[in-house]
Amino acid sequence: MSCFILNGNKTLVIMKLKLFITLLIFSLVFSSCRKEEREFIQTPDEEILEANTNIAALIKRTASNDGSVDNIVDRANCFDIAFPYTVNVNGVDIDVNSVSDYAVIECVFDQSEIDNTLNIEFPITIILSDYSEATINSLEEFESYTDSCDGENEYDDDIECIDFTFPIEASIFNPNNELLETITIENDNQLFDFIDDLDEDYITTFNFPLTLILSDNSEVVINNFDELEIVIDYSINLCDEDDDYDYSDDDCDDCTISEIESLLTSCSNWNVNRLKRNAIDYDNAYYNYDFNFFSDGTMSVYWNSIIEYGTWTASGSGNNLEVVINVPALPLCNNNWILQEIKNCTDDTEINFVVGDDDRIQYFNNCN
């Protein structure tokens, strides 16, 4: 009997031991969860993203679809046309399959001596600023959408002077501070939708630091939402958003010093095709003058058995690439010129420089 009691006691002890271990494990897990909860509660407010806040609105405006990229076609800043589609430009059919085809349209425009015409072949699909789509079957439907856009260079909501780099990782917690999911955001469309769907009942964070790119291609590293709000707000008016309808207005996003230096020095006998100073045209001032640029930073100009010398330097990048030209004998050529675009529509090459709205010069060469 005593043996039975002993065995019973052993059984009871084992049962109690198992219960103790179970309770211990539960206690440790619960303690760990409470610790994680306490750590999350202590997360600074500047690392929490809430719906219906100014920073959420700024992120949406930065991630919204920029409709100005195809203004040469639709003359509308609040939407763009989805690829592929076909347009007829001055009697020439052009299939538009990518952004690079806008330059083809521009070339056809530039080669024409008459007023340019462009007709879109319907139906087309347009992509609105919130990335929703609409099918357009006629010119009348199309014009109803263009009429709803803000006009040329008018203020609009989208912020184009700063861009996010992806991917961005976001974590979502419920009110009990339990992690529901971690999301990887790959592009502006996904970021816009993510902010649009923010739920006031949940807590959202981003995995900082984030990297953003400014309009001059420089990068800025962001460590929390307070910094992000300041940087985006500061960037709103930091650049020309190029919301006009002239496609050639701002074509040097990817221009580099090495590109312009190689082009100017590898071709000889450049001519000045167009010239404007202080809003006065001097297109024929240097007719039949040959301009030569050398890799040591010097340059020469030859005409009517006369030769003059000067200097040139290039600095900067993209739409802020500056070429300083100084030929003392030819003052109309001298300026701190900003490279506007390099155009290769045919076998000829055109390099356009500007300073503000009043000064322009175009160098022309057929060496390609």
URQUISUL-V381300 format. One record per pair of residues at least 12 apart in sequence whose ideal C-beta (glycine too) atoms are under 6 Angstrom apart, sorted by the first residue. I is the first residue (numbers start at 0). GAP is how many residues later the second one is. D is the distance in whole Angstrom. If there is no record, write none. Layout:
# URQUISUL-V381300
i=I gap=GAP d=D
i=I gap=GAP d=D
This chain:
# URQUISUL-V381300
i=36 gap=140 d=5
i=39 gap=137 d=5
i=45 gap=178 d=4
i=45 gap=179 d=5
i=45 gap=180 d=4
i=46 gap=158 d=6
i=46 gap=177 d=5
i=47 gap=157 d=6
i=48 gap=155 d=5
i=48 gap=176 d=6
i=50 gap=147 d=4
i=50 gap=149 d=5
i=54 gap=170 d=5
i=54 gap=174 d=4
i=55 gap=139 d=5
i=57 gap=174 d=4
i=58 gap=136 d=5
i=59 gap=132 d=6
i=59 gap=135 d=5
i=60 gap=96 d=5
i=60 gap=97 d=6
i=60 gap=98 d=5
i=61 gap=97 d=5
i=61 gap=170 d=6
i=62 gap=125 d=4
i=62 gap=128 d=4
i=62 gap=129 d=4
i=63 gap=65 d=5
i=63 gap=94 d=5
i=63 gap=128 d=6
i=64 gap=62 d=6
i=64 gap=64 d=5
i=64 gap=66 d=5
i=65 gap=92 d=6
i=65 gap=94 d=6
i=66 gap=12 d=4
i=66 gap=13 d=5
i=67 gap=175 d=5
i=70 gap=174 d=5
i=71 gap=30 d=5
i=71 gap=33 d=6
i=71 gap=175 d=4
i=74 gap=170 d=5
i=75 gap=70 d=4
i=75 gap=73 d=4
i=76 gap=72 d=5
i=76 gap=79 d=6
i=76 gap=166 d=5
i=77 gap=51 d=6
i=77 gap=71 d=4
i=78 gap=47 d=5
i=78 gap=49 d=5
i=79 gap=47 d=6
i=80 gap=43 d=5
i=80 gap=45 d=6
i=81 gap=43 d=4
i=81 gap=45 d=6
i=82 gap=14 d=5
i=83 gap=13 d=5
i=84 gap=39 d=5
i=85 gap=35 d=4
i=86 gap=31 d=6
i=86 gap=33 d=5
i=87 gap=31 d=5
i=88 gap=16 d=5
i=88 gap=19 d=5
i=88 gap=29 d=5
i=89 gap=18 d=6
i=89 gap=22 d=5
i=89 gap=26 d=6
i=89 gap=27 d=6
i=91 gap=16 d=6
i=101 gap=145 d=6
i=105 gap=141 d=5
i=105 gap=142 d=6
i=106 gap=238 d=3
i=121 gap=15 d=6
i=121 gap=16 d=6
i=122 gap=12 d=6
i=122 gap=14 d=5
i=123 gap=12 d=5
i=130 gap=58 d=5
i=151 gap=92 d=5
i=151 gap=93 d=6
i=152 gap=90 d=5
i=152 gap=91 d=5
i=158 gap=77 d=6
i=159 gap=81 d=4
i=160 gap=54 d=4
i=160 gap=74 d=5
i=160 gap=77 d=4
i=160 gap=78 d=4
i=161 gap=50 d=5
i=161 gap=52 d=6
i=161 gap=73 d=4
i=162 gap=50 d=5
i=163 gap=48 d=6
i=164 gap=46 d=5
i=165 gap=20 d=5
i=165 gap=21 d=6
i=166 gap=17 d=5
i=166 gap=19 d=5
i=167 gap=17 d=4
i=168 gap=15 d=6
i=168 gap=38 d=4
i=169 gap=13 d=5
i=169 gap=36 d=5
i=170 gap=34 d=5
i=171 gap=30 d=5
i=171 gap=32 d=5
i=172 gap=30 d=4
i=173 gap=28 d=6
i=207 gap=15 d=5
i=208 gap=12 d=5
i=208 gap=14 d=5
i=209 gap=12 d=5
i=214 gap=23 d=6
i=214 gap=24 d=4
i=215 gap=104 d=6
i=216 gap=101 d=6
i=247 gap=93 d=6
i=249 gap=69 d=6
i=250 gap=90 d=4
i=251 gap=66 d=6
i=251 gap=67 d=5
i=251 gap=87 d=5
i=251 gap=89 d=6
i=252 gap=65 d=6
i=254 gap=63 d=6
i=254 gap=66 d=5
i=254 gap=84 d=6
i=255 gap=61 d=6
i=256 gap=57 d=5
i=259 gap=54 d=6
i=260 gap=53 d=6
i=263 gap=29 d=4
i=264 gap=28 d=5
i=264 gap=30 d=5
i=266 gap=98 d=5
i=266 gap=100 d=4
i=267 gap=24 d=5
i=268 gap=21 d=4
i=269 gap=21 d=4
i=269 gap=93 d=5
i=269 gap=95 d=5
i=270 gap=93 d=5
i=271 gap=14 d=4
i=272 gap=89 d=5
i=272 gap=91 d=4
i=273 gap=88 d=4
i=274 gap=86 d=5
i=275 gap=84 d=5
i=276 gap=55 d=6
i=276 gap=82 d=5
i=277 gap=80 d=5
i=278 gap=79 d=4
i=281 gap=50 d=6
i=284 gap=47 d=6
i=287 gap=15 d=6
i=288 gap=12 d=6
i=288 gap=14 d=4
i=289 gap=12 d=5
i=292 gap=19 d=6
i=296 gap=14 d=6
i=296 gap=16 d=6
i=297 gap=13 d=6
i=298 gap=13 d=5
i=300 gap=26 d=6
i=307 gap=19 d=6
i=307 gap=21 d=4
i=309 gap=16 d=5
i=309 gap=17 d=3
i=310 gap=15 d=5
i=311 gap=13 d=5
i=320 gap=18 d=4
i=321 gap=14 d=6
i=321 gap=16 d=6
i=322 gap=14 d=5
i=323 gap=12 d=5
i=334 gap=20 d=6
i=336 gap=16 d=3
i=337 gap=16 d=6
i=338 gap=14 d=6
i=339 gap=12 d=4
i=339 gap=14 d=5
i=346 gap=19 d=6
i=346 gap=21 d=5
i=347 gap=18 d=5
i=348 gap=16 d=5
i=348 gap=19 d=6
i=349 gap=12 d=6
i=349 gap=14 d=6
i=350 gap=12 d=5
